[in-house]
Amino acid sequence: MDNLSQGITIVVGVAISLAIVAIGIISLFLNYRNKRLQAIQETEKMQAAFNQQLLQSQLEMQEHTSNMISAEIHDNVGQI
């Protein structure tokens, strides 16, 4: 082999190596982005579930309070 073909072989090898490294970096970035999006979605899902449970608890407390007030009014009217 002459020097020119050895030089071309080295350049091609370096180019292929750089392409493999670039593909690896892009793959890592895409994987990180997907994991981050999944974490955000999971957080939003948990927040929605918490808000739903909080709303349900508030409604139950209102219903309980209304029932207590109704019973108190009924008992007091019955005594009068």
Protein Blocks (a to p, Z undefined) as FASTA:
>chain_A
ZZklmmmmmmmmmmmmmmmmmmmmmmmmmmmmmmmmmmmmmmmmmmmmmmmmmmmmmmmm
mmmmmmmmmmmmmmmmmmZZ
